[in-house]
Amino acid sequence: MSHYLTNMLARLRTGVRIVAGGLLLGCMGLQAQAAARRPNVVFILADDLGYMDIGANNQQTFYETPNINRLAAQGTRFTDGYAACPVCSPTRASIMTGKYPARLHLTNYIGGSKAGKLKPPPFVGHLALEEVTIAETLKEAGYATGFFGKWHLGGGESQPEHQGFDVNLGGDGSGFPPSYFSPYKNSTLSDGPDGEYLTDRLTDEALKFIESHKDEPFLVYLSHYAVHNPQQAKAHLIEKYTAKAARLPHLAGKEVLPGKLGRQVQNQPVYAAMVESLDESVGRIAKRLAELKLDQNTIVMFMSDNGGLSTSEGSPTSNLPLLGGKGWLYEGGIREPMIIKAPGVTKPGTLCHTPVISNDFYPTILELAGLPLRPKQHVDGVGLLPLLKGAALPQRPLFWHYPHYSNQGCEPCGAVRLGDMKLIEWYEDDRVELYNLKNDLGENNDLAAKMPDKAAELRKMLHDWRKAVDATMPIPNPKDVSNK
């Protein structure tokens, strides 16, 4: 008897007859089996895709994302969806565990080690095996689990196959691909024909997994390397966007952060081509689910791990009017494209303006799958089922703790958002900034001096939270000349 059948029998309420020497399912049992099947879950995670990069969020975007836009039109789009960190590994850990990166002590991308006036605290260089991931929880409930793409939560014994995934193709612990074209030089993904594109290949593998597990509930975690550097794309798409960019004015050199040059407009052809390949992947997944008649029993979630890269390393995109980008705690670094489609739950074309965060995916998946919550595990996540049904959730603060120097120029800092108000605290000089995001989405008007009581209230809230999660803090760096 299959592993799937064993798990399904435990959930059937009627139609099962136990016969000596085996188990037989009658007609009523088959009907009950179909009715009782838990929904499939497809989680698509982009890397470094900015909030303003998709048409659903930005009708003037240079990029073409019809399939992502269609997904948004079919489900709920979160206008205030946040990553738990402005860089990749911590956000990925928050999705897997339902915990803030500060609680996990995994506060920087694995491999990051910059120092400056402050010496950043050490951080855990892998996702601890003691954590019960969302994949492990779903696997216990009878789900087939497949991981495809970027992991970046540790190599070796910390790779996806040791964290609840039956299949791991692409997750070798690295943070970016040596090449988007085969040969990939990835220890968990065999090379394809010359010229094969990584985004396409990962989608191919995810589709094979869906087809081979179409008769049982499955989790597909499609974690694209795109659109992370290196900037590499298909030649015909680069040509398409080169021609498109030539019709636009060239604007460059504008300061989007004090002392930091950033891209003011979206006009980079290679990046645009990478975005289109990512969008094609979303469309191919949706099409195959429909062909297999699985689309009405499949939850699809879409998110990016941090904001678009805009202030360094080539600055391939612009997040304006959002300030900053990847590596920063301004909105451009943490506000993400976030979509959930749950057939029978989400009303097509719904907008949700409630602030939510990547920790929330874990309990939300359990709610949608009809599985018991694990509050001791996803302690920092809140189930979003009420929001998906059009109801409300109690107001709560969201927190960020990034005690590191990012490659993109950000200094150690933390932040808290409560309602419309957001406070950023800079650890080098204890300076704070306060913004009303409802009136000032671009974070141009610092209200800290005008609203000292509100700044003090949010700052205390941030400090109390750091203490509660045992957040580690940077210390003065004796090797930095600015301290002498």
C-alpha positions, 0 to 999 in steps of 0.5 A: 500500500502506498505511503499516500494511501496510508496517510489519506485513510487516516483522514477519511471519515466515511467510505472505508471498510477494513477487511482482514488481509487488506483495505478496500475502498468502495465507491463512497470511499473513493468519493470521500477520498476526493473530497478529503484531499488536502489542497496542493501548495505551490510557493514561488519565490523570486530573488531580488525582485522589486515591488515596483517590478510587476505590472500589478503593482506598477502599471508604468513598469518597464518590465512585462509580467502578464502571468504574475499580473494574472495571478494577482487578478485571480487571488489576493494581492498584498500592497503592504507585504514585507520580507523579514529582512532586506537580504535573502537568507534571513527572509528565506529562514522566516518563510521556512520557520515562521520566525523572525530572523533575529529569533533564529540568530540568522540575521544576514545572508550566509557568507556576509561578513562586512564590518565598519565603525561597528563590529556586527555580531556573529550569526548562525550560518545555516538553518538549524535542523532543530527547526520544524520547517513548513516542508517537514510539517506538510510531509508529516501530513502526507504531502509529497515535497519538492524543492527547486532552485536557490536554498542559501540556508546552509549546505551539506547536512542543512540542505533541503533534503534534510529539512523536509523535502523529498526532492532537492534540485538546485539547492546546493547552499550557494547564493547565486548561480555561477551561470544562468546557462548550462553548465550550471556548476550546481552539485544538486542539478545536472547540466542540461543541453548547451544554452539551456536557461536555468529559470526554464530548467527549474520550471521544467523540474517543478512541472515534472514533480507536479505531474508525478504527484498529481494524485496526492497532495504536494508542496512545490517550492520553486525558489528561483535564482532569478533575478539575482546577479549575474545579469544573464538572459536569453539573447532574443529577449535582451534584443526586445528590451534593448529596443524598448529602452531606446525609446525611453529617456535615459536618466541616470546619476540621481541620488536615491539615497544620501550619497548613493547613486541609484537607478532612477528609471527601469530601463535595463534590458538584461534585467527586463529579460530575466524578469520576463523569463521569471514571469513565463515560469509562473505562466507555465506552472499555472497552465499545467495545473489547469491542464491537470485539473489541479488548479481549483485545488492548488494554493499558489503563493508568490513572493520575493525575498527582498527588494530590488537591487538599485543602489549598487552592484550594477543597480539593475532596477529602480524601486521609485517611488520607494526609497532604497532597495536590497540591503536597506530597511527603507521600503524599497528594500523590504516591501515585496510583491506578494500574492496568494491565490487560494481557490474557494477562499480568495476572491479574485482581484482582492487588494489587502492593505494590512501590513503582513510579513514573510513569517506569516506564510507558515501558519497561513499554509497550515490554515488553508490546508486544514492542518493544526497550527504549531504556535510554538514553531511559527511563533512570529507568524500570524495566519492570514486566513481572515484577510484572505476571506475579506475580514480583518486582523488585530493591528500588530507591529512588524519588526526588522533587525539588521545588525550588519553592513550590507553590500548595498551600503546600509549600516546596522539598523532596526525598524518597526512598523505599527499602523501607518507609522514606521521608525528606523533606528541606526545603531552606529549613532543611535539616530532614529527616523520616523515616517508616516507611510500613508502620506509619505510612501517614499520616506522623504519627510522624517517626522522624528523631531516633530513627533518625539513622543511617537518616536519614543513609543515606537523605539521602546517597542523595538527595544522591548521586542529585541530583548524578547527575541534575544536579538544580538547587537553589534559592538564598537569595532576597535579596528575601525579608525573612525573609533580612534 
